[in-house]
Amino acid sequence: ELIVGKSIGLDFQFFDKDADGSFTISAWGKGESKIRIPGSLGDVVFLPGKQKMATITGNVQWDRDTKVKLPQTVKFKSIQDDKLWMVTEIDSLGKYVAEIPPGKYDVSFLYPYFHRENKIYTAALSQPLTLDSKPGQHIAVEKIIIPAEPVPDLLPAKGILHQFDAEAAEKVDGFITTYQQYFNIPGVSLALIKDGKLVYHKTYGVKNTMTGEKLDDNTLFEAASVTKPVFSFAVQRLAERGIIDLGKPLYLYLPYPDIAHDERYKLMTAKHVLTHRTGFPNWRWMNEDGKLNLKFTPGTGYNYSGEGFEYLKMVVEKITGKKVEQVLQEEVIEPVGLYHTFFSRNDSLRQSVATGHFDMMPNYDELPEKPGMAYSMHTEARIFTRFMIYMLEQKGLSAKTYDTIFSKQSEYTLDPGEEKPLVPTYMGMSLEIRETPFGKSFGHGGNNGDFKCLFEVYKDLKSGYVLFTNSNTSDALLNAMRQLLVEGKDKVAGTDKVEEKDKVAGTEKVEEKYKVAGREKVEEKN
């Protein structure tokens, strides 16, 4: 709505449709992935004709000498009209200049916290700062002083799940809501297990930052790659009944034309898929030519891959003569009681699903038309603990199969500059296994870009946690949970696989973007 007194952000992108049906996008200025997260190049304000602006100057400084960089912007928000607000950049000396329409404004920062060198600083003003500007007036705003002391570390020396009571629950609530503010996370669904039982469940925040609709106990989240261990569980149940042989080459069940040009694919088995040893890339569209290939001979190395799960899905449907969602219903949903969980769009999902966000901006992706066994499950924390407890109690599969699931199947390969985990960490059967000071844990993370999640179960403690978030900025929260709840900040936490070795430019979805020579290329959805 273009009306007098309203401000809008302005950005530019150019789309060029290529011969293969994809788009090449050129953009410039601040920000990345601008197709989803606009980086405003400036503000446009609609004013009455011949209206003169007011000029505002000011300065931002730390309360003591430090080399830490200041916040990047100052925000001016109209007191009379909440649709009118603007930001201006702060230079390296802390100075800023802005032209604004006449009126009364609150002066603040864009966000209450900002990050520098893995530390968090508060950008809250010690007292409200307002100004009243007249047409053509120049106003020098009083200096803004902000504390140079980072916010306190909230992680406890000992995990609070060991002795969980009402006071511990309050600490969990405070930790999550504080991290939501620190990292701009719209919504969180949390559930905790202790002594093999669900002991706590709560949702925090909103489904959508634009509508402000609150999360509730039935709100569903994209589970992203947490879909993989659920599908893997179903496949292993089929294997125990002899319906599929995990060691038999998949092409003998169903040839795969997309990779038929490389004969090595005929060595690929279901076990290779479930342990990420197929040789496939994560997704073919990450290759420059967009075609499926093998990075190595199946079984000879490790590379996290969603492509393998999609091939195995087709094999399972061929062998069983059933759609994969029916297989999941029979092998997982009904035995486990994993109800209110969906793998493709339907009316129930539409009514209950949260909206994903990039940097607090809602992302309106269509729900998946077809189930993807690498990424498409939608669920919520409380109901998902049933799957966690089912595996903890080693139900539905033989003890021998569970031994295989929780044993080392693949060593992780580290990317250049990636830190080695401080405790032994490896891939079991579609689960990450960690050998912690508290015994073995099993779990998995999920990253669809605008949704991220993580679950982890400590076998010996019979305790665990699961979080689902509708945000691209929740890594720090997810990574901190094991220290908050179980391991404590003085224990060995190691590095996490929330991004699951996906390395997919922040997303796990099949129909997503990748960068080519500094430009973003987006595959056109059919």
C-alpha positions in Angstrom: 0.0 0.0 0.0 1.7 3.2 -1.2 0.4 6.0 1.1 1.8 9.3 2.4 3.7 8.8 5.6 4.8 5.2 4.9 8.4 4.1 4.3 9.5 1.1 2.3 12.8 -0.5 1.7 14.2 -0.6 -1.8 16.4 -3.3 -3.4 17.2 -4.4 -7.0 17.5 -7.8 -8.6 17.7 -8.8 -12.3 16.4 -12.1 -13.5 17.6 -13.7 -16.7 15.8 -16.9 -17.7 18.3 -19.3 -19.2 17.8 -21.9 -21.9 17.6 -24.7 -19.4 14.6 -23.1 -17.7 16.6 -21.8 -14.7 17.2 -18.2 -13.8 20.4 -16.3 -13.4 20.1 -13.5 -10.8 22.3 -10.5 -10.6 22.1 -8.4 -7.4 24.4 -6.0 -5.6 24.7 -4.1 -2.3 24.3 -5.4 1.2 23.1 -8.9 2.0 23.3 -12.4 0.5 20.6 -14.7 -1.0 18.6 -11.7 -1.9 15.9 -13.7 -3.6 14.8 -14.6 0.0 16.4 -12.0 2.2 16.3 -8.5 0.6 19.1 -6.3 1.7 17.7 -2.8 1.5 19.8 -0.4 -0.5 17.8 2.5 0.9 14.4 3.7 2.1 11.7 5.4 0.1 9.3 7.6 2.0 6.0 9.0 0.6 5.6 12.6 1.5 3.2 15.5 0.7 4.3 17.6 -2.3 7.2 20.0 -1.5 7.6 18.6 2.0 11.0 19.5 3.4 13.0 16.9 5.4 14.8 17.3 8.7 18.5 16.5 8.9 19.6 14.4 11.9 23.3 13.9 13.0 24.6 11.9 15.9 27.3 9.7 17.3 27.5 6.2 18.8 30.3 5.2 21.1 31.3 2.4 23.5 31.5 3.2 27.2 35.2 2.4 27.2 38.1 2.0 24.7 37.8 -1.2 22.7 38.6 -2.4 19.2 35.2 -4.1 18.8 33.2 -2.7 15.9 30.1 -0.7 16.7 26.6 -1.7 15.5 26.0 -0.9 11.8 22.8 1.1 11.9 20.6 3.4 13.9 16.8 3.2 13.6 14.3 6.1 13.6 10.7 5.0 14.2 7.8 7.4 14.0 5.9 7.8 17.3 2.7 8.8 15.4 2.8 6.2 12.7 4.3 2.7 13.1 4.4 2.3 9.3 7.1 5.0 9.1 10.6 4.0 10.1 14.1 4.2 8.6 17.6 3.2 9.3 20.9 4.9 8.6 24.4 3.5 8.7 27.0 4.3 11.4 30.5 4.9 10.0 33.7 3.6 11.5 34.0 6.6 13.8 30.5 6.1 15.2 29.0 9.0 13.3 25.7 9.0 11.4 23.6 11.4 9.3 20.0 10.9 8.2 17.2 12.8 6.5 13.8 12.1 7.9 10.3 13.6 7.5 9.2 16.0 10.1 7.7 14.5 13.3 8.4 12.8 16.6 10.7 9.7 16.5 12.1 7.1 18.9 15.8 6.6 18.2 17.2 3.1 18.7 19.1 0.2 17.0 17.6 -2.2 14.5 17.9 -5.1 16.9 18.4 -5.2 20.7 21.6 -7.4 20.4 24.4 -7.7 17.9 27.3 -10.2 17.5 31.0 -9.6 17.3 33.7 -12.3 17.2 31.4 -15.0 18.7 30.3 -12.6 21.5 27.0 -10.9 22.0 26.5 -7.3 22.9 23.4 -5.4 24.0 22.3 -2.5 21.8 19.6 -1.4 24.2 19.7 2.3 25.2 20.0 3.0 28.9 17.1 5.3 28.6 14.6 6.2 25.8 15.9 8.7 23.2 13.3 10.7 21.3 13.4 13.7 18.9 10.9 16.1 17.5 12.0 17.4 14.1 10.6 20.3 12.0 10.8 20.9 8.2 14.3 21.9 7.2 15.6 21.7 10.7 19.0 20.3 11.6 19.1 18.3 14.9 22.2 17.0 16.7 21.1 14.0 18.7 22.8 13.4 22.0 25.6 10.9 22.0 24.5 7.2 22.4 26.7 5.3 24.7 26.6 1.5 24.7 28.3 -1.0 27.0 31.4 -2.7 25.7 30.9 -5.7 28.0 29.4 -8.8 26.3 26.3 -10.3 27.7 26.9 -13.0 30.4 27.4 -16.6 29.4 24.2 -18.4 30.2 25.5 -22.0 30.0 25.7 -23.8 33.4 28.7 -25.7 34.6 26.4 -28.8 34.9 23.6 -29.8 32.7 20.2 -29.0 34.3 18.4 -32.0 32.9 20.1 -34.3 35.5 17.9 -32.9 38.3 15.0 -31.5 36.4 12.3 -29.7 38.4 10.2 -26.6 38.2 13.2 -24.4 38.8 15.1 -26.1 36.0 12.1 -25.7 33.7 12.2 -22.0 34.4 15.9 -21.9 33.5 15.2 -23.7 30.2 12.4 -21.2 29.4 14.6 -18.3 30.2 17.5 -19.7 28.2 15.4 -20.2 25.1 13.6 -16.9 25.2 16.8 -15.1 25.7 18.5 -16.9 22.8 15.4 -16.0 20.7 16.2 -12.4 21.3 20.0 -12.8 20.8 19.6 -14.5 17.5 16.2 -13.3 16.2 14.5 -16.8 16.2 10.7 -16.4 15.7 9.5 -19.8 17.0 10.7 -22.9 18.9 9.1 -26.2 19.8 10.9 -28.0 22.6 10.5 -31.4 24.3 12.7 -33.1 27.0 13.1 -36.7 27.9 14.3 -37.9 31.3 14.4 -41.5 32.6 12.9 -42.6 29.4 9.8 -40.4 29.6 8.6 -37.1 28.3 9.0 -34.6 31.2 8.7 -31.3 29.5 7.2 -29.7 26.4 6.7 -26.1 25.5 6.4 -23.8 22.5 7.9 -20.3 22.3 7.2 -17.4 20.0 5.2 -17.1 16.8 4.3 -19.0 13.6 4.8 -15.9 11.5 6.5 -12.6 12.3 4.2 -10.7 10.0 0.9 -12.0 11.4 2.1 -12.4 15.0 0.1 -15.7 15.3 1.4 -17.6 18.3 2.7 -21.1 18.2 0.6 -23.8 20.0 1.1 -27.4 20.9 -0.1 -28.6 17.5 2.0 -26.3 15.4 4.1 -28.3 12.9 7.6 -27.6 11.7 9.7 -28.8 8.8 11.9 -31.6 10.2 14.3 -31.4 7.2 16.9 -34.1 7.4 15.4 -35.6 10.6 13.2 -37.3 8.0 16.2 -39.5 7.1 16.4 -41.6 10.4 12.6 -42.1 10.3 12.7 -43.4 6.8 15.8 -45.5 7.7 13.9 -47.1 10.5 11.2 -48.1 8.1 13.7 -49.6 5.7 15.4 -51.6 8.4 12.1 -53.1 9.5 11.5 -54.2 5.9 15.0 -55.7 5.8 14.4 -57.7 9.0 11.4 -59.3 7.2 13.4 -60.0 4.1 11.5 -57.6 1.9 14.7 -55.7 1.0 18.3 -56.9 1.3 20.5 -54.0 2.6 23.5 -55.5 0.9 22.0 -56.2 -2.5 22.8 -53.7 -5.3 19.9 -51.4 -5.7 19.9 -51.5 -9.5 18.8 -55.2 -9.3 15.6 -53.9 -7.8 15.3 -50.8 -9.9 17.8 -49.5 -12.5 18.3 -45.7 -12.2 18.6 -44.0 -15.6 19.8 -40.7 -14.1 23.1 -42.3 -13.2 23.2 -45.2 -15.7 26.1 -43.4 -17.5 28.4 -44.5 -14.6 28.5 -48.3 -14.3 29.9 -47.9 -10.7 26.4 -47.1 -9.5 25.6 -50.8 -9.9 27.6 -51.4 -6.7 25.3 -49.2 -4.6 23.3 -50.8 -1.9 20.6 -49.7 0.6 23.3 -49.8 3.4 25.4 -47.4 1.4 22.5 -45.0 1.3 21.7 -45.3 5.0 25.4 -44.7 5.9 26.0 -42.0 3.3 28.5 -44.0 1.3 26.8 -43.9 -2.1 29.2 -41.5 -3.7 26.4 -39.3 -4.7 26.5 -35.5 -4.1 24.1 -34.2 -1.5 22.0 -32.8 -4.4 22.7 -32.9 -8.1 21.8 -29.2 -8.5 24.8 -28.4 -6.5 26.9 -29.6 -9.4 27.7 -26.9 -12.0 26.0 -28.9 -14.7 23.0 -29.9 -12.5 23.4 -33.6 -13.3 23.7 -36.5 -11.0 27.2 -38.0 -10.7 29.4 -40.2 -8.4 32.2 -38.5 -6.4 33.7 -41.9 -5.7 33.0 -45.6 -6.1 30.1 -46.6 -3.8 31.2 -48.0 -0.5 34.7 -46.5 -0.6 34.1 -43.1 1.1 31.7 -40.8 2.9 29.7 -38.0 1.5 26.4 -36.8 3.1 23.7 -37.2 0.4 20.0 -36.7 0.0 20.1 -38.1 -3.5 20.7 -41.6 -2.2 17.6 -41.4 0.0 15.5 -40.4 -3.0 16.8 -43.4 -5.0 16.1 -45.7 -2.1 12.6 -44.3 -1.8 11.9 -45.3 -5.4 13.3 -48.8 -4.8 11.1 -49.3 -1.7 8.0 -48.3 -3.6 9.0 -50.7 -6.4 9.6 -53.7 -4.0 6.5 -53.1 -1.8 4.2 -52.0 -4.5 3.1 -49.2 -2.1 3.6 -45.5 -2.0 6.3 -44.6 0.5 3.8 -42.8 2.8 1.8 -46.0 3.2 5.1 -47.8 4.0 5.9 -45.2 6.6 2.4 -45.4 8.0 2.7 -49.1 8.5 6.3 -49.3 9.6 6.7 -46.2 11.7 3.6 -44.0 12.3 1.3 -46.7 13.6 3.8 -48.8 15.6 5.5 -45.7 17.2 2.4 -43.6 17.5 4.0 -40.8 15.5 0.7 -39.2 14.7 0.2 -35.6 13.5 3.3 -36.1 11.3 3.1 -35.6 7.6 5.4 -36.0 4.6 3.4 -34.1 1.9 0.8 -31.4 1.7 -2.7 -31.9 2.9 -5.4 -29.9 4.7 -4.3 -30.8 8.2 -0.7 -29.7 7.4 -1.8 -26.5 5.8 -3.8 -25.6 8.9 -1.1 -26.4 11.4 2.3 -25.6 9.8 4.5 -22.7 10.9 6.1 -20.4 8.4 9.8 -20.5 7.9 11.9 -17.4 8.2 15.1 -16.0 6.8 16.5 -13.3 9.1 13.0 -12.8 10.7 11.3 -12.4 7.3 8.6 -15.0 6.5 9.4 -17.3 3.6 6.3 -18.5 1.7 7.4 -21.8 0.3 4.7 -24.2 -1.0 4.3 -27.3 1.0 5.8 -30.4 -0.7 3.5 -32.0 -3.2 5.4 -35.3 -3.0 7.2 -36.9 0.0 10.9 -36.6 0.0 12.7 -39.1 2.3 15.7 -36.7 2.8 13.8 -33.6 3.9 9.9 -33.4 3.8 8.7 -34.6 7.2 6.6 -32.1 9.2 6.2 -32.8 12.9 6.5 -31.1 16.4 8.7 -31.8 19.4 6.2 -33.5 21.8 5.0 -36.1 19.3 8.5 -36.7 18.0 9.7 -37.8 21.4 7.7 -41.0 20.8 10.2 -41.9 18.1 13.1 -41.1 20.3 11.8 -43.2 23.2 10.9 -46.0 20.9 14.5 -46.2 19.7 15.8 -45.7 23.2 13.8 -48.7 24.3 15.0 -50.6 21.2 11.5 -51.5 20.1 10.4 -52.6 16.6 13.8 -54.0 15.6 16.1 -56.8 16.8 18.9 -56.2 19.3 21.3 -57.1 16.5 19.9 -54.4 14.2 20.1 -51.9 17.0 23.7 -52.8 17.6 24.4 -52.0 13.9 22.4 -48.8 14.1 24.5 -47.5 17.0 27.8 -48.7 15.7 30.3 -46.8 13.6 29.4 -47.1 9.9 31.2 -44.1 8.4 33.9 -41.7 9.6 33.1 -38.1 9.0 35.2 -36.2 6.5 36.1 -32.6 7.6 36.1 -29.7 5.3 39.1 -27.4 5.3 39.0 -25.2 8.4 36.3 -27.3 10.1 37.1 -28.2 13.7 37.4 -31.8 14.7 34.9 -32.9 17.3 36.3 -33.2 20.8 34.6 -36.5 21.4 34.5 -39.5 18.9 31.7 -38.6 16.5 30.6 -40.6 13.5 27.7 -41.8 11.4 25.8 -44.9 12.4 22.8 -46.1 10.4 21.4 -42.7 9.5 22.1 -41.4 12.9 25.0 -39.3 14.3 26.6 -41.2 17.2 28.7 -39.3 19.8 30.8 -41.0 22.5 30.4 -38.4 25.3 31.5 -38.4 29.0 27.9 -39.4 29.7 27.9 -42.4 27.4 26.8 -42.8 23.8 24.3 -40.5 22.3 22.4 -40.8 19.0 20.6 -38.0 17.1 20.3 -36.0 13.9 20.0 -32.4 12.8 17.9 -30.9 10.1 18.4 -27.8 8.0 16.0 -26.6 5.3 17.3 -23.1 5.5 14.2 -21.4 6.9 13.7 -24.3 9.3 16.3 -25.9 11.5 16.1 -28.6 14.2 18.0 -31.1 16.3 17.4 -34.2 18.5 19.8 -36.1 20.6 19.2 -39.0 23.1 21.8 -40.1 25.7 21.4 -43.9 25.9 22.8 -44.5 29.4 21.1 -41.5 30.9 17.8 -42.3 29.1 17.5 -38.6 28.6 17.4 -36.3 25.6 16.0 -33.3 23.9 14.4 -32.2 20.6 14.0 -28.7 19.2 12.3 -27.5 16.0 12.7 -23.9 14.9 11.2 -21.8 12.0 14.4 -19.8 11.4 17.7 -19.8 9.6 19.4 -18.2 12.6 18.9 -20.9 15.3 22.2 -22.7 15.0 23.6 -21.2 18.2 20.5 -22.2 20.2 20.6 -25.8 18.8 24.3 -26.2 19.4 24.0 -24.9 23.0 21.3 -27.4 24.1 23.5 -30.3 24.9 25.6 -28.1 27.2 22.6 -26.5 28.8 20.8 -29.8 29.4 23.3 -32.5 29.8 27.0 -31.8 29.3 27.5 -28.4 30.9 30.0 -25.8 29.6 32.9 -27.4 31.5 32.3 -30.7 29.8 33.4 -31.8 26.3 30.7 -30.7 23.9 32.5 -31.0 20.6 31.2 -29.7 17.3 27.7 -30.3 16.1 26.2 -31.6 12.9 23.2 -29.3 12.9 24.1 -28.5 9.3 24.6 -32.2 8.9 27.5 -32.0 6.5 24.9 -30.8 4.1 26.9 -27.8 3.1 24.0 -26.8 0.9 24.3 -23.0 1.2 21.9 -23.1 4.1 19.3 -25.4 2.8 18.3 -29.0 2.3 15.4 -28.6 -0.1 15.6 -30.1 -3.5 14.3 -27.1 -5.4 16.7 -24.5 -4.0 19.4 -22.1 -5.0 23.1 -22.4 -5.5 25.7 -19.9 -6.3 27.7 -19.8 -9.6 30.6 -17.3 -10.1 29.2 -14.9 -7.5 25.7 -15.0 -8.9 22.8 -16.8 -7.6 21.1 -19.4 -9.8 17.7 -20.6 -9.0 16.1 -23.6 -10.5 12.7 -22.8 -11.8 10.0 -24.9 -10.0 7.7 -26.9 -12.2 
